């Protein structure tokens, strides 16, 4: 395990600035790993590096492992309370907005939806195969005039992204097409790992690991490699 000082890492202004940049317009979720249980805190709104600092202090995260996630979709976030106990009311509000959106109403609620492919592994030893799958998806996406693909090392597996306004159906169909033509294993076609998890690609409410956040198990930061 890479011995990164967690408290020092999350005090680095560069890191906080990057995290806040990628969290803008997203529903942010923080998963606390306590000795006896895990606690998911959501929704959190982050636009500035000071917001990241505030939540780290508020949730007492300096000495415990945690993971930062954000929604794959960019949405219109409401004003959020600082009282954690009141976040339940906001979750109820967002669930209502999502329901309306799914019914074809309140169409302005979702501002964008990224193409997102999760290259999933069961074991760290599978990373060599996983990066090759990620590169294949990346190269196939580059052949299409739909945006600029990126590859991110999550600290365990890999994410391939294109930031843009797509539809979940388009994203999933495109990913399965790439997997079929390039003979890549994908989740809906069996349990073999590593694989390309197409099940998360078409999920409009999917959350994904936040860029530059530390992975709680490997203690490695999520970094862009392409």
PABA-980941 format. One record per residue: chain; x, y, z of N, C-alpha, C in turn. Coordinates in steps of 0.05 Angstrom, whole numbers. Layout:
<sites>
   chain      n_x      n_y      n_z     ca_x     ca_y     ca_z      c_x      c_y      c_z
       A        X        Y        Z        X        Y        Z        X        Y        Z
...
</sites>
This chain:
<sites>
   chain      n_x      n_y      n_z     ca_x     ca_y     ca_z      c_x      c_y      c_z
       A       17      -24        0        0        0        0       17       25        0
       A       11       44      -16       25       69      -17       20       85        9
       A       41       91       23       37      104       49       33      134       46
       A        9      141       39        2      170       37      -10      179       63
       A       -1      201       73      -12      213       97      -39      225       90
       A      -61      212       98      -88      220       90      -94      249       98
       A      -87      256      123      -93      283      132      -77      304      116
       A      -52      298      111      -35      316       95      -46      318       67
       A      -54      296       55      -63      295       28      -88      313       25
       A     -107      311       44     -131      327       42     -128      355       53
       A     -103      362       59      -97      390       66      -83      405       43
       A      -76      390       23      -62      401       -1      -82      417      -17
       A      -75      442      -22      -93      460      -36      -98      451      -64
       A      -78      440      -78      -81      430     -105     -102      408     -106
       A     -101      390      -87     -120      367      -85     -148      378      -80
       A     -151      396      -61     -177      406      -54     -189      422      -78
       A     -172      437      -92     -181      452     -115     -191      434     -137
       A     -177      412     -142     -185      393     -162     -211      378     -155
       A     -213      370     -130     -237      356     -121     -261      374     -124
       A     -258      399     -115     -281      418     -117     -288      424     -146
       A     -269      424     -164     -275      429     -192     -292      407     -203
       A     -285      382     -197     -300      359     -209     -326      354     -195
       A     -330      366     -171     -355      362     -157     -377      383     -164
       A     -369      403     -178     -388      424     -185     -412      413     -201
       A     -436      421     -193     -461      413     -206     -467      383     -202
       A     -453      370     -184     -457      342     -179     -469      338     -151
       A     -484      316     -147     -492      308     -121     -468      292     -109
       A     -457      303      -87     -433      291      -75     -441      273      -52
       A     -428      250      -50     -433      231      -28     -406      224      -15
       A     -406      223       11     -383      215       26     -389      190       42
       A     -373      169       38     -376      144       52     -355      142       74
       A     -364      143       99     -346      140      122     -344      111      130
       A     -318      102      134     -313       75      141     -306       74      171
       A     -326       70      188     -321       68      217     -315       39      224
       A     -302       34      246     -295        6      254     -319      -13      255
       A     -343       -2      264     -366      -19      267     -386      -18      245
       A     -384        3      227     -403        5      205     -394       26      185
       A     -408       27      162     -403       47      142     -427       66      142
       A     -422       92      138     -443      112      137     -440      129      112
       A     -461      129       96     -462      146       72     -475      172       78
       A     -461      194       74     -472      221       78     -478      233       50
       A     -504      239       46     -512      251       20     -539      265       24
       A     -545      285        7     -528      296      -14     -511      319       -3
       A     -487      322      -13     -470      344       -5     -464      361      -30
       A     -462      386      -26     -458      405      -48     -430      418      -45
       A     -413      415      -66     -386      426      -64     -381      442      -90
       A     -373      467      -86     -366      484     -108     -338      496     -105
       A     -329      498      -80     -303      511      -74     -286      492      -57
       A     -260      497      -57     -242      481      -40     -248      485      -11
       A     -259      508       -3     -266      513       25     -289      495       33
       A     -306      487       14     -328      469       20     -317      441       27
       A     -296      432       13     -284      406       18     -273      407       46
       A     -258      428       53     -246      430       80     -268      430      101
       A     -290      444       96     -311      447      116     -323      419      122
       A     -329      403      101     -341      377      104     -322      357      117
       A     -296      359      111     -276      342      124     -276      347      154
       A     -277      373      161     -277      380      190     -304      372      202
       A     -326      378      188     -353      373      199     -358      344      204
       A     -348      327      187     -353      298      189     -330      283      203
       A     -310      299      213     -287      287      228     -273      266      212
       A     -265      273      188     -254      254      169     -223      252      169
       A     -210      268      185     -181      270      183     -167      244      192
       A     -180      229      209     -167      206      221     -180      179      213
       A     -200      180      196     -214      155      188     -214      152      158
       A     -214      128      148     -216      124      119     -244      132      108
       A     -244      144       85     -270      151       73     -266      153       43
       A     -289      152       29     -288      154        0     -307      177       -9
       A     -299      192      -29     -315      213      -40     -326      204      -67
       A     -352      206      -71     -365      199      -96     -381      223     -105
       A     -387      224     -131     -406      244     -141     -423      231     -163
       A     -445      244     -168     -464      233     -189     -451      235     -216
       A     -459      216     -233     -450      217     -261     -464      239     -276
       A     -489      245     -269     -504      266     -281     -499      292     -266
       A     -499      314     -281     -498      341     -269     -527      350     -266
       A     -534      359     -242     -562      366     -237     -564      393     -224
       A     -588      404     -223     -593      429     -209     -596      423     -180
       A     -576      429     -164     -576      423     -136     -590      446     -120
       A     -607      439     -101     -620      460      -85     -601      470      -64
       A     -609      491      -50     -593      501      -28     -595      479       -6
       A     -571      472        5     -570      450       24     -566      460       52
       A     -577      446       72     -573      454      100     -546      445      110
       A     -535      458      130     -510      450      142     -515      430      164
       A     -540      428      173     -548      408      193     -551      381      179
       A     -534      362      186     -534      336      173     -561      322      177
       A     -574      326      199     -600      313      205     -622      322      185
       A     -618      345      173     -638      355      154     -633      346      125
       A     -611      332      120     -605      323       93     -626      303       83
       A     -639      289      101     -660      271       94     -682      285       78
       A     -688      310       86     -709      325       72     -700      331       44
       A     -674      337       41     -663      343       14     -664      318       -3
       A     -657      295        8     -658      270       -7     -687      265      -17
       A     -707      271       -1     -734      268       -9     -741      286      -32
       A     -731      311      -30     -735      331      -51     -723      322      -78
       A     -697      312      -76     -684      303     -100     -697      279     -113
       A     -706      261      -96     -720      237     -106     -745      245     -122
       A     -759      266     -112     -782      276     -126     -775      288     -153
       A     -753      303     -153     -744      316     -178     -735      295     -199
       A     -722      274     -189     -714      252     -207     -738      238     -218
       A     -758      233     -202     -782      220     -211     -796      236     -233
       A     -798      262     -229     -810      280     -249     -794      279     -275
       A     -767      279     -272     -750      278     -296     -754      253     -311
       A     -756      230     -297     -760      204     -310     -787      203     -324
       A     -806      219     -315     -833      220     -327     -834      239     -351
       A     -811      251     -357     -810      270     -379     -816      299     -371
       A     -818      303     -345     -824      330     -335     -799      341     -323
       A     -799      367     -316     -776      380     -303     -750      373     -317
       A     -751      375     -344     -728      367     -360     -702      383     -355
       A     -705      406     -344     -681      423     -338     -666      413     -313
       A     -677      394     -299     -665      385     -274     -638      372     -279
       A     -636      357     -301     -610      344     -308     -597      361     -330
       A     -574      371     -324     -560      389     -343     -541      373     -362
       A     -530      351     -352     -513      335     -370     -510      307     -358
       A     -503      288     -376     -499      261     -368     -474      250     -382
       A     -454      241     -367     -429      233     -379     -429      204     -389
       A     -414      199     -410     -408      171     -417     -389      161     -395
       A     -395      138     -384     -380      128     -361     -377       98     -363
       A     -352       88     -365     -347       59     -366     -329       52     -342
       A     -338       34     -325     -323       25     -302     -310       -2     -308
       A     -283       -2     -308     -268      -27     -313     -263      -38     -285
       A     -278      -59     -279     -279      -70     -251     -260      -93     -247
       A     -248      -95     -223     -230     -117     -217     -239     -129     -190
       A     -232     -154     -186     -236     -167     -160     -211     -167     -144
       A     -188     -166     -158     -162     -168     -144     -143     -149     -158
       A     -125     -138     -142     -105     -118     -152      -88     -131     -174
       A      -85     -157     -174      -69     -171     -195      -82     -170     -222
       A     -107     -162     -223     -121     -161     -249     -118     -134     -263
       A     -103     -116     -251     -101      -89     -262      -87      -88     -289
       A      -69     -106     -294      -56     -106     -320      -75     -111     -343
       A      -94     -130     -339     -114     -136     -359     -134     -113     -360
       A     -141     -102     -336     -161      -80     -335     -152      -55     -350
       A     -126      -48     -348     -117      -24     -363     -118      -29     -393
       A     -113      -53     -402     -115      -59     -430     -144      -56     -440
       A     -164      -65     -423     -192      -61     -430     -199      -32     -432
       A     -188      -17     -412     -194       12     -412     -182       26     -436
       A     -158       18     -444     -146       30     -468     -162       23     -493
       A     -172       -1     -494     -188       -9     -518     -213        8     -520
       A     -228       11     -498     -252       28     -498     -245       56     -505
       A     -223       66     -494     -213       93     -500     -208       97     -530
       A     -193       79     -541     -186       81     -570     -210       79     -588
       A     -230       62     -581     -254       60     -596     -270       86     -595
       A     -271       98     -571     -285      123     -568     -272      146     -584
       A     -246      145     -586     -232      166     -601     -239      165     -631
       A     -248      142     -641     -256      140     -669     -283      154     -674
       A     -297      160     -653     -324      172     -656     -323      201     -649
       A     -336      217     -664     -336      246     -660     -357      254     -639
       A     -353      246     -614     -373      251     -593     -361      265     -569
       A     -336      271     -570     -323      284     -547     -295      272     -542
       A     -283      283     -521     -255      275     -514     -255      254     -492
       A     -247      229     -498     -246      209     -477     -223      213     -457
       A     -227      203     -433     -206      204     -412     -205      177     -399
       A     -181      170     -389     -178      146     -372     -168      155     -345
       A     -182      145     -324     -175      151     -297     -168      126     -282
       A     -146      126     -267     -139      104     -249     -152      110     -223
       A     -171       93     -214     -186       98     -190     -171       91     -165
       A     -147       79     -168     -133       69     -145     -137       39     -142
       A     -156       28     -158     -161        0     -158     -167       -9     -187
       A     -189       -1     -198     -196       -6     -226     -191       19     -243
       A     -207       22     -265     -204       44     -283     -231       55     -292
       A     -233       81     -297     -256       93     -308     -249      105     -335
       A     -267      101     -355     -264      115     -380     -288      133     -383
       A     -282      159     -388     -303      179     -388     -303      196     -414
       A     -327      206     -421     -329      229     -439     -350      247     -425
       A     -342      271     -420     -360      290     -407     -378      303     -428
       A     -404      301     -424     -422      313     -444     -451      307     -437
       A     -468      315     -455     -496      311     -451     -506      287     -468
       A     -504      264     -457     -512      240     -471     -538      229     -458
       A     -549      208     -469     -571      194     -455     -560      168     -445
       A     -571      158     -423     -562      132     -412     -564      109     -432
       A     -585      109     -448     -589       88     -468     -567       89     -489
       A     -560      113     -498     -539      116     -518     -513      106     -507
       A     -507      113     -482     -481      105     -470     -479       75     -467
       A     -500       63     -457     -499       34     -453     -497       19     -479
       A     -513       27     -499     -512       14     -525     -485       16     -538
       A     -473       40     -536     -447       44     -547     -426       27     -533
       A     -427       25     -507     -407        9     -492     -410      -20     -499
       A     -434      -30     -501     -438      -59     -507     -429      -64     -536
       A     -433      -45     -554     -424      -48     -582     -393      -51     -582
       A     -380      -34     -567     -351      -35     -565     -341      -61     -553
       A     -354      -69     -532     -346      -95     -519     -350     -118     -538
       A     -372     -119     -552     -377     -141     -571     -358     -142     -594
       A     -353     -119     -606     -335     -118     -630     -306     -122     -622
       A     -298     -114     -597     -270     -117     -589     -267     -142     -570
       A     -288     -157     -567     -288     -181     -551     -278     -176     -522
       A     -289     -156     -510     -283     -149     -482     -305     -161     -464
       A     -298     -174     -442     -318     -184     -423     -333     -161     -410
       A     -360     -164     -409     -375     -143     -394     -394     -156     -375
       A     -403     -141     -355     -417     -152     -332     -443     -166     -339
       A     -458     -155     -358     -484     -167     -365     -480     -194     -380
       A     -456     -200     -388     -451     -224     -403     -436     -246     -387
       A     -435     -243     -360     -422     -263     -344     -409     -250     -319
       A     -398     -267     -302     -386     -259     -277     -356     -257     -278
       A     -344     -261     -301     -315     -261     -304     -304     -233     -296
       A     -283     -232     -281     -269     -207     -274     -240     -210     -282
       A     -227     -188     -291     -239     -161     -293     -259     -160     -316
       A     -276     -140     -315     -295     -136     -337     -303     -107     -339
       A     -317     -101     -361     -327      -74     -365     -356      -74     -354
       A     -361      -59     -333     -387      -61     -319     -407      -43     -334
       A     -420      -55     -354     -440      -40     -369     -465      -34     -353
       A     -469      -49     -331     -493      -44     -315     -494      -17     -303
       A     -471       -5     -296     -471       22     -285     -472       43     -306
       A     -465       36     -330     -464       56     -352     -491       68     -358
       A     -512       51     -358     -538       61     -364     -555       71     -341
       A     -543       72     -318     -557       81     -293     -555      111     -290
       A     -577      125     -295     -576      154     -295     -570      166     -267
       A     -576      151     -246     -570      161     -219     -544      150     -208
       A     -528      139     -225     -503      127     -216     -484      147     -203
       A     -471      139     -182     -449      155     -171     -423      142     -178
       A     -402      158     -180     -376      146     -187     -355      160     -169
       A     -332      146     -167     -311      156     -149     -301      184     -159
       A     -297      201     -140     -289      229     -146     -260      231     -154
       A     -255      245     -175     -228      250     -185     -210      262     -162
       A     -186      251     -159     -166      259     -139     -173      251     -111
       A     -196      238     -106     -201      227      -80     -185      202      -75
       A     -178      197      -49     -163      173      -42     -182      149      -41
       A     -172      126      -50     -188      101      -47     -183       91      -19
       A     -205       86       -5     -203       79       24     -188       53       29
       A     -189       34        9     -176        8       13     -147        7        3
       A     -142       20      -19     -114       20      -30      -98       44      -21
       A     -111       65      -11      -98       90       -3      -84      104      -26
       A      -95       99      -50      -83      112      -74     -103      132      -85
       A      -92      154      -96     -110      175     -107     -120      168     -135
       A     -144      177     -141     -154      174     -168     -141      195     -186
       A     -127      186     -206     -111      204     -223     -117      199     -253
       A     -115      220     -268     -119      218     -297      -93      208     -310
       A      -95      187     -327      -72      177     -340      -72      181     -370
       A      -96      189     -381      -98      197     -409     -120      217     -412
</sites>
